[in-house]
Amino acid sequence: MTKKERLYREWIELRNQLKDQHFIDVEKMCNRYKYNEYRVNELEHHIEMATVALKNQDIRLKKEAYFETPEGQAFKTDIEAKLEKYHQDYRKLHDEFESWIISEVNRMIPGGWTARLSLGYKGGNVEIGLVNRDPERNFPMQFGHEFTIYFDSYSFGKKSPRFELNYGTLGSFDLFNDETRPIYLNGLATISNNREWLQLLMAKFIEITQKADKLSQYGDELKNKLNNPFNN
């Protein structure tokens, strides 16, 4: 038996144990020298992938059977309730920070401003712009009237956090007939020159992202428990 045939047989035998795969008659395929259609490294890769898939299938089947028991049902209900609470806490943290930014911007600059916050691992960004008043455009901000402030507590190669503003391209506008561009430019200038408020915003970003990262870690732990209750 050649190495290719041995590897091919091993792969197909593993594959045939997977419930979502159709059965392959390994003897018939070997009689047709099907293994010669593959390189050795390809067969080794298929074996590795099938082994992982089989392990995941075993975990899934054990988990499904466990969740059918009274103990498993109670465990699942408890974790799902904690996950729901985690999502609520994360959303509340996000929404309160976003609302604070909107309130602060409108306090500093008249003209009707809004913001859209995104939080990620150890950082985030907030898009700030004039409120969209065009009912045909399904977006909270006027097109071309927004800028973004980025915060990243860890920036590769830098000793201090990344804290930057990107205003994209403004384009041209009529100096006498465009009423919104001057408001936008004034707001951009006001915020980018208000060092005291920017320091406050960065401090808030540090505080909120630390809380968000801690919540995300807790959420990941809950998801892992639900995906594989036997690792707990």
N, C-alpha and C positions, 0 to 999 in steps of 0.2 A: 504494500500500500504506500503510495507516494505521500509526501508531506501535504500537498494540496488536497488530496482526497481525504486524508485524516482531518485536516482543518475544516474542510467542507462538511464532512459528516458531523463534526462537533457543533458547527454553527447551525445546521439544519435541525439537529436534535434539540438544541436549546430553543430555536425558533418555534418548533412544533409544540413547545410547552406554553407558548404565549396564546392567550385566549382570543386575541384580536387578529390573529394571523391564520390564514387557511393552511391546512395540513399539506405537507410536501412528502411524497414517498422518496425517502433518501436513497433506497436501493435502486429504484428506477432511474433517478437522476444520475447516480454514480455509474450505472450501466451505460448511460449516454455520455459519460465523461463531462458532465456539466461543470465539474470543478475546474476544468481547464479554461473556463471563461473568466476566471478570477486570478488576480495576482496574490501571492502569499500575504503581503501586507494588507490587502483588502479583506481577505478572509479573517485575518487576525483582528482587524477592526470590527468586522461584523460579529465576531465572537464576543468581543468586549462590549459592544452595544447591546447584544442580546442578553448577556449576563446581567447588565445593569437593568434592562427592561424586565427581566424575570424577577430580579430582586424587588423592583418597584411593584410589580404585580403581586408578589407574595405579601408585601406590606399592605397594599390596597385591599386585598381579599381578607387578610386578618383584621384590618381596621373595620371593614364593612361588617364582618361577623361580630366583632366586639361591640359595635354601635347598635347591634340588634339586641344585646343583652341589657338588662336593667341597669347594671353598673355602667356600661358603655353609653347608654342613652343619657344618664345623669351627667357623666363626664362631658359629653358633647354639648348638652344644654348649658352647662356651666361655662364652658370655654366660649361658646357662641355669644352668651350674654356679656362676658367680659370683652369680647371683640367688639360688640356693638357699643359698649361703654367707651372703649378705646377710640373708636371712630368719632363718637360724639365729642369726646374731650379734645381730639385733634382738630376737629372742625371748629369747635368753640375757640381754641387757641388761635387758629388761622383767622377766623372771622373777626375776633376782637381786635387783633393787630391791624387787619385791613381797615376796619372801621376807624381805628385811631388815626391811621395815616390819612384817610379821606377827610376826617374832621380837622386834622392839623393843617393839611394843605388848603382847605377852604377857609380856615381861620387866617392864614397868611396871605392868601391871594383870592380876591373876589373874581367871580366869573363862572362858577359852576364846574368843579373838578371832581373826578372820580379816580379810583385806583384799583388795580388788580394784582393781588399778591400771589406769589408762588414760593413754597417752602421746599427745600431739598436737604440732602445730607450736609450738615455743617454750613449751610448757606441758603440763599434764596434771592429773589428779585421782586421788585415792585414796579409795575408799569403805571405811570401817572399821566393823566390826560384830561382834556375837556370833555364833558359829558356829551354823548352823541344825541343830537336832536333830530336826526333823520330817521323817521319810522321805517323806511325801506331798508335800512342797514342794520342788520341784527348783530350789533356789537356795542358795548357800553361806551366806547370813546369815539370821538370824531376822527376820521381818517387823517393821518399826517399831523395830528395834534396831540402826540403822546411821546413821552421819553421814559427810559427805564433806568432804575438805580439797582446795581448789582452788589450783593454782599456775599463774600466767601471767607469763612473763618480760617480756612487753610488754602493758601495759594502756593503752588509748587515753586520753590526757589525764592520765595519772599518771606521775610521775617514778620511782616505785618499783614493783617487781613486785607483781602481785596475789597475795595469800596469805590465803585466807579459809576459814572453816569454816561449813558449813551442816548443821544438825541436823534440819531439817524440822519436823514437828509430832510431839509425843510422845503426845498423847492422854491419857486418864485411865487409871488402873490401881488395883487393890486394894492398899492399903498393907500389908496383912497376908499376903495370899495370893499375890502376884506376886513371885517370887524373882528374876526376870531383870531387871526394870526398874531396881531399885536398883543392880545390877551395871553396867548400861548407863549410868545417870546418873553413877555414880562414875567410869567409864572416860572418859566425855565430859568431865567436870570435870577429871580428872587430866591428860588430854592437853592440853586447852585452857589449862590453867594452868602447864604445864611449858614455860616460855619457852626454856630451854636446849635441850630436845629439839626444839622447833619450829624453832629456829634451825638445828639440825643437819639436820632434815628439809628445810627450804627450801634449804640448801646442797647437799643431795643432789639435790633436784629440779633445781637449776640445773645441776649436773654431768651428771646423767643426760639431761636434755632437750637439752643441748648435744651430747652424744654421739649421742642419738637423731636429732636434726635432721641431723647430719653423715652418719649412716648412711642416713637417708631420702633425702638429696640424692644420695648415691652410688647408692641403689636406683633412683631416678628416672632417673638417667643411663643405667643398665643397661637399664631398660625402654624408654627412648627409642631406644637402640641396636638393641634387638630389634625394635621397631615400625618403625623406618626405618634400616636399616643403611647407607643411601647418604648419610646426613648426617654420617657419621663420617670 
